[in-house]
């Protein structure tokens, strides 16, 4: 008790490249939950959002990145929760990953809070994770994942397209970099 409150999420606001989940591990209190997008969105990505390399869809951009429109980016005249509402594109992401951010003002169903000393981040989870399954996973590396300097577990799991997806530097690295460092900034 007396621990600081952590806020965490998985965001598809800028797009999607690989499945990921974030879950509290160890002793936790509060409204803890698993933030995840543990499905392959690339296989059903609308053609206007696809990033293709060697004939393979390697990531699925957000409508904001694809069209650079204020309506999709929630800026300009659309820079508030009342003017920036879900679009068909953000609803596509939300239906695939109900617990992940699908557009800028998707806070109600996508922000998780917890007082926890550690978090487990799993890239390419083999199935939709649960908190219990995360606490027993082995690690492939240690990564600081919150503002207290504590460590969490960074884990990469087998997923049919994950090995190939991790090799595509163009979109994978910027999105993963934002996911990790956006999370750390909270």
N, C-alpha and C positions, 0 to 999 in steps of 0.2 A: 504494500500500500504506500501511498505517497509517491508512486512512480508517475512519471510524466505520461500524458496521453499521446499515443502515436496515431497518426492518420495514414492510411495506406490504400492503394487502389491499383488496379490494372486498367490502363487506358488504351482505347482504340481511337482516340480523338485524332491522332495523326496517321492511323492505319494499323496494319497487322502484318506480322511476318512469321512468327512461330508461336505455338501454344506456350503459356506460362501460368504459374500460380504463385501466390504469396500467402503464407499462412503463419499465424503465431505458433511458436513452439516453446516448450518449457512451461514455466509458470506464467499464466496470463490471467488478466481480469478485464472486465468491461464487455462491450458488445463485439467480441472477437468473432471473426469469420474468415473464410477463405475467399480471397479475391482471385478470380481466375478467368482465363479464356483458354480452356483445355481442348479446343476443337480445331480442326483444320479449316480455316476460313478461305484460304487461297483456292481450294478446289471449287468453291462456289462464288468466287468474287465476281461482281459485275464487270463486264469487259472494259467499261470506261474507267475503272479503278485499278485494273491489273498492272503490275510491273512484271514484264516478261523478259527472261534471259534464256537464250538457247532454246526457245520454244516452250519453256516451263514458267508457270506463274510462280514467282518467288516472293511476292508480297502483294498486299491489297491496300492501296492508298485510301485515305479518307477523301470524302468529297471536297473538303477544304484544300487539301494538297492537289487534288486532280483539277479542280475548276477555279481555285483562287477567288471565290465569290464570298462576299460579306455574309450572305445568307447561310452558307455552309461553314464559314470560319467564325461566326458569332462576333463580328467586329462591325465598326461603323454604325449604321442604323439598327443593326441586329445585336448590339453589344449588351443585352440584358436578358434575363430569364423570360421576360414576357414577350420579347421580340424574336429571340432565338429559340425556336422549338424544334422537336425532332423532325427529321426529313425522312424520305424513303430510304436514303443511304444509311443514315444513322440507325434507323429501325432494322435494316438488314444486319448491322453489327450487333445490335441489342438482342435480336431474336437468336443469334448464334451464341452470344455470351451475355446472358442477362445480368451478371454481376460486374461487368466491366463498363467503364465510361464509354459512351458511344458518341457523345457530343459535349460541348463545353459546359452545359448546365445540367448534366445528368447526375447531379449529386445525390439525390434521394435514394437511389438504389445501387450506388456504386462506390460510396466512400465508407470505409470500415474504420472503426476506432478500437483501440485496445491498449491496455497497459501491459506490455510484455517485454521481457528482456531480450528475446531472440525471435527472428522470423526465418522461415525457410522459403527460399525462392527456388522454384523448380522450373527449368526450361524444358519444354517438351514432355509434360507429364503423360504417363501412359493412359490415364483415365481421369475423369473428374475427381479431384482429390478431396479428402476430408481432413480435418485437423488431426485426427488420430493417426491416419496413414502418414502424415508428414513427420510426426515426432519420431517415427522409427526408420525413416529413410537414411541411407548413408550419404555422406557428402563427397563431392569431388573438389571442393575448395571452400574456403571461408571468406566471407565478404562482410564488412560492416554495413548494416542495413538500417540503422536508426540514429537519431541525434544524440544518443547517450554513449556512443562508441562501442556498444556491445556488438557481438558478432552473431551472424546468422549462418545458415547453411546454403551454399550455392550448389545446385544439383542439376545435372543434365541427364534426362532419361531417354530411353529408346522410343522413338516415334517414327513411323514409316518415312516421313519426309524430313525429319529433323536434321539428320546428318548432312543432307544436301542443302537444306536451308541455312544452316550455320556457316556454310562455305561462301555464301553470297554476301560480300562485304558492302555492296552498294546500299541496301536498305537495312540489313540486319543490324549492323553496328550502330547507326544513328538511333534507331528505334530502341534497341536494348540499352544504349547509353542513356537516352532520355528516361526510360523506365527506371533504371537503377538510380541515376543521379537526381531525377525528379522525386523519387521516393526518399532519397537521403535528405533532400532539402526540407522536407516537412518537419 
